[in-house]
Amino acid sequence: MLELRFIRENLDLVKEKTARRGQDAAPLEDFSTLDRQRRDILAELEGGRNRRKSESQEIGILKKAGREEEAAARMAAAKKLGDRLKELEEQLTAIDARLAEIVLGVPNLFDDSVPVGADEADNVEYRRWGTPPEFSFPPKAHWELGEADGSLDFSRAAKLAGARFALLSGFAARLERALINFMLDLHTERHGYTEVLPPFMVNTASMTATGQLPKFAADLFRVAETDLWLIPTAEVPVTNMHRDETLAEKDLPLSYCAYTPCFRSEAGSYGRDTKGLIRQHQFDKVELVKFTTPETSDQELEKLLANAESVLQHLELPYRVVTLCSGDLGFSARKTYDIEVWMPAQNCYREISSCSNFGDFQARRGSIRYRPAGRNKSALVHTLNGSGLAVGRTLAAIYENHQQADGTIRLPEALKPYFASRLSP
């Protein structure tokens, strides 16, 4: 969320950057009028409340002096003033609600280093790693491989829950579990993250703080007759761990990783990626979340990106990193790198992680602050997050990149310890 005063003082900039995101800036046309009305009402309210206080004192003096007629006249005038103040308070409440609606709907301002563009076609490649494999046979899609050996079952999943669900068994189920454990071990033991296991449902305040609500309610699953929502990513509960808190600068940066299932309605995506594991209503993910100071957040974004990339490097999966253009950025992000893994059957790179710096956008919505050393006044932290990684898409990439001519899947060296028996005879 942008600060009200910042929007007031930089309205043209906010309009311009909102439009360059490809988002509707029309609601901002009402901002100046409403903001001016709000300040006029506040000024009249302050003056009226001061007059009411002095009038009350004067009426008391008149009554003590026995000047009842004058007191009655002043009381009648005071009642009219009270009615006017009540009317102004109601107007202020309505204007505040409308301004809050506008402000909550304004996206974050993208960083000046972000390329301006309309959509994903204008994203800029940042770097590549690895070489796409060459096969002596036509490579199959992961769903073909999984359905052939029975490890991926989409028809039974549809019987259980409908479209965009998958039932994993045997090798696929074990691979999913191995990937989760491998990612958590790598991030905690090598990259210095603290593992947390948060709730998989959160309240409306949590969804609002990270920017999912109110704008993206259609993309979420809500638990009927409650104030609980199924999380679309661990970013939501982990970021909200420190909502309404003031952190110590000496403790920053804070780095957390969390495995959770994620739930998304995929509203508006029907007809896209209808086969396989790429776009599911339920999927597993290991998420990376950071809290840091404004001075170090850009540096921490690069570290977070490298941490996510290292998962693919250990799994021997070719990928590229792209910098998202203004029109492809998420609502809350000021800058985002997407990691795209090579998918041989589709002959293209597909997104497997988004690593974003949100600046103080989420921190302002969630009141997450820190106290700089040697200062009495607190400041907003910067929040960052990225997938480290989306587990189902990683599994799909392993199936496609490490497939053999006989339909079996070669296991990357990094995962072999997770397939060795750890139980005593």
Secondary structure as UniProt FT lines:
FT   HELIX           4..9
FT   HELIX           11..20
FT   TURN            21..22
FT   HELIX           26..30
FT   HELIX           31..64
FT   TURN            65..66
FT   HELIX           68..104
FT   TURN            112..113
FT   HELIX           120..122
FT   STRAND          124..129
FT   HELIX           142..149
FT   STRAND          152..153
FT   HELIX           154..161
FT   STRAND          167..168
FT   HELIX           171..185
FT   HELIX           186..190
FT   STRAND          194..196
FT   STRAND          201..203
FT   HELIX           204..210
FT   TURN            213..216
FT   HELIX           217..219
FT   STRAND          221..222
FT   TURN            224..225
FT   STRAND          228..230
FT   HELIX           235..239
FT   HELIX           240..242
FT   TURN            243..244
FT   STRAND          245..248
FT   HELIX           249..251
FT   STRAND          254..263
FT   TURN            267..268
FT   TURN            270..271
FT   TURN            276..277
FT   STRAND          282..292
FT   TURN            294..296
FT   HELIX           297..314
FT   TURN            315..316
FT   STRAND          319..323
FT   HELIX           326..328
FT   TURN            331..332
FT   STRAND          335..343
FT   TURN            344..347
FT   STRAND          348..357
FT   TURN            359..360
FT   HELIX           361..366
FT   STRAND          368..371
FT   TURN            373..374
FT   STRAND          379..380
FT   STRAND          382..390
FT   HELIX           391..401
FT   TURN            405..406
FT   HELIX           413..415
FT   HELIX           416..419
//
